[in-house]
Amino acid sequence: MKVAIASDHGGIHIREEIKSLLNDLQIPFEDFGCECSTSVDYPDYALPVAEKVARGEFDRGILICGTGIGMSIAANKVKGIRCALVHDVYSAKLTRQHNDTNMLAMGERVIGPGLAREIAQTWLTSEFEGGRHQNRIGKIAEYEGKHS
Ligand SMILES: O=C[C@H](O)[C@H](O)[C@H](O)COP(=O)(O)O
């Protein structure tokens, strides 16, 4: 598995925590910024990372901003992306098992680095269950194919 990660200025501390987790899990990753703590625009980071995941250059993407909301809205505009905004461990597991999400968004103004690490680890290590869930994802992909 190869992971792409990015944040805006509101998510730099959790981004560092997740990079430490990825190193500990020996999961290869690339950090796409932001480079500084001055104010930036989250779509400038969410969209390129989502496109890289959609193109298959990376298997998964992790995005962090103040709330995670802007990042998840932007990422989900990219065809083929299923980005979940998650702030609890149960949802992290279920969104992999049921939704086969390929991107995770979190908010640094909502949760602390310890919980973010636990969420990311759960999300990275949980498997899609397929079956009835595959049918449901297929319906989303079909809609996406017709309307984008
Ligand atoms: O959904 C958007 C994110 O939470 C942003 O991180 C947030 O809007 C940035 O806010 P500000 O420009 O006030 O730091």
The ligand as a Tripos MOL2 file, in Angstrom:
@<TRIPOS>MOLECULE
LIG
   14    13     1     0     0
SMALL
NO_CHARGES

@<TRIPOS>ATOM
      1 O1        -13.1850   22.9390    6.1010 O.2       1 LIG1
      2 C1        -12.2590   23.7660    6.1390 C.2       1 LIG1
      3 C2        -11.1500   23.6520    7.0820 C.3       1 LIG1
      4 O2        -11.6000   23.3870    8.3780 O.3       1 LIG1
      5 C3        -10.1670   24.7920    7.0870 C.3       1 LIG1
      6 O3         -9.0400   24.3100    7.7520 O.3       1 LIG1
      7 C4        -10.6680   26.0620    7.7780 C.3       1 LIG1
      8 O4        -11.8140   26.5680    7.1490 O.3       1 LIG1
      9 C5         -9.5810   27.1190    7.8040 C.3       1 LIG1
     10 O5        -10.0340   28.2170    8.5240 O.3       1 LIG1
     11 P1         -9.1230   29.4970    8.7650 P.3       1 LIG1
     12 O6         -8.8270   30.0750    7.3920 O.co2     1 LIG1
     13 O7         -9.9770   30.4200    9.5880 O.co2     1 LIG1
     14 O8         -7.8690   29.0710    9.4550 O.co2     1 LIG1
@<TRIPOS>BOND
     1     1     2 2
     2     2     3 1
     3     3     4 1
     4     3     5 1
     5     5     6 1
     6     5     7 1
     7     7     8 1
     8     7     9 1
     9     9    10 1
    10    10    11 1
    11    11    12 2
    12    11    13 1
    13    11    14 1
@<TRIPOS>SUBSTRUCTURE
     1 LIG1         1 GROUP 0 **** ****
